[in-house]
């Protein structure tokens, strides 16, 4: 394991080389003795993963291969992150979250508890790229929401509690709680009875 900064890794961790923990953010390059990452108990971190400095991860975290978690990200407990997923910095992720392989989570995203994000889902935070104006704002995914495979969620969108975004949908407006967003651009419909919790 390659370590930068002062890292704290809880007991029971299983780390498969090569893994990098505490990688310096741009403002920490060249610094010594900076705060690294904090990872809770019983982590399972697979090879190729890089976790930046100033990241806090709760207990029972697991990830696939080649995951990237950038600086100032907060992750709760019992979170699984799939292979080759990118989580940009300054993101908050709750507990009991499942993020499937090849997902992209941009900076300034908020993900609640019990959220499911399907493979190749893309969340965005820049309404008028590449200018970053108005300021970057990632989506807000409320508790128990579901984002289907290959879905795209535009900047600042709120996906309500228990709502679902269908596979391949492009979400341009907020999704109310316990509703379904489907299509391109997504339209709002009632959740199928099979998806109601």
Secondary structure, DSSP 8 states (H G I E B T S, - for coil): -EE-SEEEE-TT-EE-SS-EEEE--GGGTT-SS-EEEEE-TT-EE-TT-EEETT-EE-TT-EE-TT-EE-TT-EE-SS-EE-TT-EE-SS-EE-SS-EE-TT-EE-TT-EE-TT-EE-TT-EE---TTTTS--S-----EE-TT-EE-TT-EE-TT-EE-TT-EE-TT-EE-S-B-TTEEEETTTTEEEE--GGG--
